[in-house]
């Protein structure tokens, strides 16, 4: 979710819908529910400078919250396991068609100490060659280049959502 923070809820919702569909995702069919989530995303963007998931407690430190910036790093796994993401913004085709309902999704975000532990234990590794390999933490897209792409071509996550892969 990017752009002007003064955008209306409906404009942001429409953009999320377009971005989701272009990347093969679907938003919850309950428009009022989606509008409420978008309001929370906009409030968090105004409050913190980034659209942290409104269903999680953000720290206000971008580097600590990068995994819960919408779309969060856990979206795809939640969709596979539960049919919707933690907050219910993204849903499976079955839920979108009304064949299944949204059920509570357990929190899979590890505690803060476990989120920072891997970076402290080992430095990022490179594959053979001169270029580092970057992985989108949202969808898993991989690319070998000096810097991550500005926007993931698969899920539209921004460059700060990429990590060195190795």
N, C-alpha and C positions, 0 to 999 in steps of 0.2 A: 504494500500500500504506500503510494508515494504521492507527491504533489502538494498543492496548496492547502494549508491547514484550515483555511476558511471555507472550504468546499462544503456543500450541504450534505446531509446524511444520505439523501436520495442519489446525489451525484456520485458519492463514494460507493454506495451500494451497487449502482449500475456499473461502475468501473470494476468493482470486485467481481461482479457477475461476468462481465466480458473477459477479464483476465482468467477467471476460473475456467470458463468454457473453452477459451483458446488453448489452455494447458491440459484439458481433459478432466477437469474437476467440476463439481456441482455444488451450488450453495443450497442451504436448507430452504425448502419450499415455503416455509412460514415467513412471509415478508415482514411482519411486525417483529418477529424474533430477530431476523437479520438486521432490521433497522436499529433495534436496541443494541445489538452487538456492535454495529458500526458506530453508534453514539459512544459506546465505551472505548472503541478504538480511537475515535477522534479526541475524546477527553484525555486518553493516555498519551496521544501524540502531542496534545497541547501541554499536558503536565510534564512529560518527560522528554519530548522531542522525537519520540518514536512510537509506533502503534503496538504497544505490548498487548497481549491477549487480555481482554477485560475480565476473564474468569480466573486469572492467576494474579498473585501479588507481585508486582514489579518492584525492583529495588530502586529504580531511578538512575542506575548506572548502566549505560548502554552495553558495555562489554559483559556484564553479568547477566543481562536480560536478552542477549542476542538470540538465544534459543526459543524465546517466547514472543518474538516479534512476528506478527501475522504476515504470512502463514508460518506457523511455528514449526520447529524441527520435528515435532512429534506427529504432525498431521497425517502423513502417509501411513505410518504404522497404526495409528488409531483407526483410520479408514479401513485398513485391511482387517484388523482385529475386531472392531466394534461397529463399523458402518458409518461412523461420524468421528469428527475430531473432538477433542476434549470440551471445547465450548459449544460445539454443535453447528458452527458456521458452515463447514464443509461436510457433505454427506455422500453416501453411496447412491448409486442409481436406484436401488431397491427403496431406500428411504425417500428419495426424490419422487418416485412414482407412487408412493403411498403403500407399497407392499410390505414395508417394515417401518417401525417407529424408532425414533431416537431414544436410546437407552443411556443411562449414566455411563460415562467412560472413566475408568480409573486413572488417576494421575500417574503418568510414566516419567515425568520430569524428575531426575534424581536430585537428592538434596545438594545444596550448594557445594559442600566439601567434595562430593563425588564428581561434580561437573568440572571442577578446577584441577582435581588430582591428576588426570592423564597429562595435561599440559605441563605440570610441574615435574612429572617423573621422566618423561623422555622428550627430547627435541624432535621437531618434525623431520621426517626423512624424505629424501627425494628418490624417485625412480631413476634408472640409468638415463644419462643424457644431461643436457644443460638446463632444461626447463622443469620447473616445479609442476606438480600435478595438483590441481585444486578440485575440491569436492564441495558441491552445494549441500549444506547441512539440512536443507528442507527436502529436496527430492533425490539427492544422490548423484546428480549429474557430475561427470568428471571432464576436466579439460586440462591440457598441458600447455602452459603459457607463462610468461613472466608474472603477470598479475591476473587475478580472477576477472571474469567479465563484469561489466557494470551491472548487467541484469542477466539472470539465469535464463537461457533460451527455453527451458522447459517449464519452470514454475514461476518465473518472473521475480524471484527473490533478488535483492540487491547484493552488490559485491561484498558487503560486510558479513553476509551470511555464508561465505565460502571459507573453507579451512584447508590448510595444506594436507594432502593425502599421502600416506606412505606406509 
